[in-house]
């Protein structure tokens, strides 16, 4: 609900999103509602529950991008269920409707600068009870911060409380943080442990040494060693890729 003021008697006019006309319950004066100036409040309920969020993190640690022991070695330190405030702007740009989103709260959390809000599922936020126990983070960035830089013309604008899980974990003595989208399960992270490339580098180094020796022998003895040099290089590259793929497969099946 958004409150407007009756232009005749000054009474408060509660207006629901999408309403274009309203009538004052005190003096009966009809009023036109300009939604371009209103800010409506919505909430996007969680579709990913806490246990499912932990499972999403577990599967992510077993992916080929993570170290092969991360699935068993990573320790979850905290998992916070939160509603993060996001401004949602509907604009007309070059004759077409465009939806933009901007954070309504200063944050260093990954993935919150351009959070995509799904088109359906939003509910009017008219009571803290709608949060169902999740922490509702307050907005601290004024709406006017973004208006001057937005393209096109305003259709309407709203503040949407977006569901997230803020997860902190420890791996290898270092603490990391990531965000799990509470509506889609997507993971956003700025820094995470990486799989080591030592095996690849070691095999390629051996290939280089063999290639160098082949070149040297080719200069001193016979051109046949040049062919061996080329063969050694490509064989080393193929072997290195196979080693990496084998590690990834082993890591994913840990």
Helices and strands as residue ranges (DSSP letters): E 2-5, E 12-15, E 21-23, E 30-32, E 39-44, H 50-61, H 70-73, E 75-93, E 96-103, E 122-124, G 128-131, E 135-136, H 144-147, E 153-171, E 174-181, E 187-188, H 198-220, H 224-252
